[in-house]
Amino acid sequence: MNLPPEIGESAINKVMEQHPAIGEILAKYEIGCVGCGVGICLVKDVVSIHALGDDAEAQVEQEINAYLESL
């Protein structure tokens, strides 16, 4: 995923603390990071770990980047 390094290279649990909307975006695609007890996956790897495919990964990337641009 092509995300800003401060987001893409960070653990998902830390990013969701600062940006709950990213957790909401992931939840739309049935990626359960919000309820995960570990939360150490890097944001850039989260979608590929869940093997949703290229189209879904591109959509998640677009939604996360649009959210970040709106800040």
Number of C-alpha atoms within 10 A of each C-alpha: 16 12 15 12 10 10 20 17 15 16 19 25 22 15 20 18 12 9 15 13 15 22 20 17 17 19 14 10 15 11 18 15 21 17 11 11 8 10 18 14 15 17 25 20 14 21 21 14 10 13 10 13 10 12 9 14 18 14 13 19 19 15 15 21 16 11 14 15 8 7 5
